[in-house]
Amino acid sequence: MKHNQRFLALLLLALVVHVSGLAQTSTSRVEKQHQATAFMKAHLAQTEELILRSLNSPFENEGLNAPLQTVRDLEQVFPDYPFVKLIVPLENILNNEQADPTSRMLAALALDELHSDAGDVIIAATANRSENVGVQTLCQALLAQAKTTQP
């Protein structure tokens, strides 16, 4: 089961990287020129479920980076899709002081790219109380960036 989840996550990542690499300028160009994106868009809910299973697997410290990066890539290609089901697992990874620091940073970046109030609250809390200086600094930078880009 663990290998199936990793395989699916890697397959999704490869597909997203391939599609986003083909259209280097904008999401609208990807959507207009590549039919794979239309297929992916139609199956985003299923993809979200697969990623959710990977993030909630009992092997959480092993192989989290691939599904986390897949979330980030999908957020770039489909910025309007909310990925609501992934907020709690991303929060759990970010708040887990024993988790791999790279996984925690990817979770913070994924939460930031959701452009949601829930993600902002989670990032702010981590910026104030994380024991990992790198994760704390990243969260503080994401908060500062959000303040400068708000109208």
C-alpha positions in Angstrom: 0.0 0.0 0.0 2.8 2.4 0.9 4.5 1.8 -2.4 1.3 2.3 -4.3 0.8 5.7 -2.7 4.4 6.7 -3.4 4.0 5.6 -7.0 0.8 7.5 -7.5 2.3 10.6 -5.9 5.4 10.4 -8.1 3.3 9.8 -11.2 1.1 12.8 -10.4 4.3 14.9 -9.8 5.8 13.8 -13.1 2.5 14.6 -14.9 2.3 18.1 -13.3 5.9 18.9 -14.0 5.6 17.7 -17.6 2.4 19.8 -18.2 3.7 22.9 -16.4 7.1 22.6 -18.3 5.3 22.6 -21.6 3.6 25.9 -20.9 6.2 28.1 -19.3 4.2 31.3 -19.1 0.8 31.1 -17.6 -1.9 28.8 -16.3 -4.3 30.0 -19.0 -1.8 29.0 -21.7 -1.5 25.6 -20.1 -5.3 25.2 -19.9 -5.7 26.3 -23.5 -2.9 24.4 -25.2 -2.7 21.1 -23.3 -5.5 18.6 -23.1 -3.8 16.8 -20.2 -4.6 19.8 -18.0 -8.3 19.5 -18.8 -8.2 15.9 -17.8 -6.3 16.7 -14.6 -8.8 19.5 -13.8 -11.7 17.0 -14.2 -10.0 14.7 -11.8 -8.6 17.1 -9.2 -11.0 15.8 -6.5 -9.7 12.3 -7.0 -6.1 13.6 -7.0 -6.8 15.5 -3.8 -8.0 12.2 -2.2 -4.9 10.3 -3.3 -2.7 13.0 -1.9 -4.7 13.1 1.3 -4.1 9.4 1.8 -0.4 9.8 1.2 -0.2 12.6 3.7 -2.2 10.7 6.3 -0.3 7.4 5.9 1.3 5.8 9.0 4.7 6.3 7.3 4.4 10.1 7.6 8.1 10.8 7.9 9.0 8.6 4.9 8.2 10.0 1.5 6.2 13.1 2.4 8.2 15.4 0.2 6.8 14.0 -3.1 3.1 14.5 -2.2 3.8 17.9 -0.7 5.6 19.0 -3.8 2.7 17.6 -5.9 0.3 19.8 -3.9 2.5 22.8 -4.6 2.7 22.1 -8.3 -1.1 21.6 -8.6 -1.7 24.9 -6.7 0.4 26.6 -9.4 -1.4 25.0 -12.3 -4.9 25.3 -10.7 -4.8 28.3 -8.4 -8.6 28.5 -8.1 -9.0 25.0 -6.8 -9.3 25.2 -2.9 -7.7 21.9 -1.8 -9.7 22.2 1.4 -9.3 18.6 2.5 -5.5 19.1 2.6 -5.5 22.0 5.1 -5.6 19.8 8.3 -2.9 17.3 7.1 -0.7 20.2 6.0 -1.2 21.8 9.4 -0.3 18.6 11.2 2.9 18.2 9.2 3.9 21.9 9.8 3.2 21.7 13.5 5.0 18.3 14.0 8.4 19.4 15.5 9.7 15.9 15.0 8.9 15.9 11.2 11.6 16.3 8.6 12.4 20.1 8.3 12.1 20.0 4.5 8.6 18.4 4.8 7.6 21.1 7.2 8.8 23.9 4.9 7.0 22.3 1.9 3.9 22.2 4.1 4.2 25.8 5.0 4.7 26.8 1.3 1.7 24.7 0.3 -0.5 26.3 3.0 0.7 29.8 1.8 -0.2 29.0 -1.8 -3.8 28.1 -0.8 -4.4 31.8 -0.2 -6.9 30.9 2.5 -7.5 32.5 5.9 -7.0 29.1 7.6 -3.6 28.7 6.0 -2.6 32.2 7.1 -3.6 31.5 10.7 -1.6 28.2 10.7 1.4 30.0 9.3 1.2 32.8 11.8 0.9 30.4 14.7 4.0 28.5 13.5 5.9 31.7 13.0 5.4 32.5 16.7 6.0 29.1 18.3 8.1 26.8 16.2 11.2 25.3 17.7 12.9 24.9 14.3 14.5 28.3 13.4 14.4 27.6 9.7 10.7 26.8 9.7 9.9 29.7 11.9 11.9 32.1 9.7 10.1 30.8 6.5 6.7 31.3 8.1 7.7 34.8 9.2 8.8 35.6 5.6 5.6 34.2 4.2 3.6 36.5 6.5 5.7 39.5 5.6 5.3 38.7 1.9 1.5 38.4 2.3 1.4 41.8 4.0 3.3 43.4 1.1 1.2 41.8 -1.6 -2.2 42.6 0.0 -4.1 45.6 -1.6 
